[in-house]
Structure formats: C-alpha cells, structure tokens
C-alpha cells in the first residue's frame, strides 16, 4: 500500500479530522512504532506501522458509518466511563466498528446524538464556524415570564459572552421549542436560568437537517442516504 500523511491515517480512524489530527501531532500525542512524531508532513504505510494516539493503537476504517442514537437522561456523552456510569457505548454494543460521538448532551439532557467514525464530519459538525442549528424541546415548571421570547431572541449576556436562541415557539402550556447554533457548555440551561425558566426536561430533536423522529429512547438507527447527503451539504462536505 502507498504511504499516506499521518493526519489522514488518524482521520480515517474516525478520531478527529485531518486538521484536528495535526493538533494532536503538534501536541506530541501521536506515536509511530513507539516514537513520538511531531512532523506534520510525515508519511507512512498504514499497513506497516503501528500508530498510537494518547497511548492507544488506532485502526483505520475506510467504511464510514453514521448512527443516530436517542440518548436517555442520566447517560454520559462519552463512549466509556472509567467509573462505570452509563455511557453511549452501552446502547450500541451490537456495533462492531469503533464509533465516536459528535458533540455532547449533558447527563440530564435527552435526545438526538450522532455517532460516527468520520473524523472530518465530526470536526465540521462541532465547529462554531459552520453554525449547525440544533433544536430542542423544553418542559418547564410554572408559567413563562412575560416577554421571555423577545429576551431570548435578542440575547442575554452570560459569564462567557452573549447567548441567544435563533427561534422560540411555545408548543403547549408547559413545553417550548428553541433552536440554537452554539455548543457552549450548558448554554440552553444557562439561558433558561437567566430568564427564570425552571427546566424539567431538555430534549434535542434536531441536529442540523437530521431529526430524531420516532426513534425510541435508548434505540439507534443508521442515517439513511437522504439524511447523510443533507448533513454533508449543510457542512460543505
């Protein structure tokens, strides 16, 4: 087999994009046959060398897989938890390929999360510059404050900068739907707290053009071709 750039070998393992792999190399987190490599342009035959990231051997996957999982509440957005707490891998144990989560949902949130071994898609889907819109429905306690929609749409100054929702819709007396393109830590929960809305449930229903649909809690399904094409188009892939 011909030689490939090291960042491409890493990306084809689904860990990150080629750009993200460059950062891993610069940080000294990549070794080839036991030696740390920091040269970005280094090339190797992936069939002849052992590549490790953070001390773990990687395996290239030329077949890309894209899985939608309905994450239940109480599950960590990680593929493995050293403390044995419920994680995403508990729900896809029938899958033989190695998958990685695209972004996160906090432990107490539910809904759509993507799993894939496509590093380039993961990088773009989680990068702020692509502004992928995410939609959530929120069950709340009590009554909505008057004018809360206008406040959230205009924006609120949080401790780490301005935050706002892109859309706001009241679905019923106790449910609202909002969309946002940011991925900052607990951004929706912090926005709701700032306007005195007490969140009971937070469920992500859309990730860009992909919808949760009728996928049951704790279940997964592969994206269909139409969904994948729409997502790739949204990310300019």
Helices and strands as residue ranges (DSSP letters): E 4-5, H 6-11, H 18-26, E 30-32, E 35-36, E 43-44, E 51-53, E 56-57, E 66-71, G 88-91, E 100-102, E 110-116, H 119-126, G 128-130, E 134-141, H 148-154, E 156-158, E 161-163, E 167-172, E 175-180, H 187-194, E 198-207, E 210-211, E 220-222, H 225-234
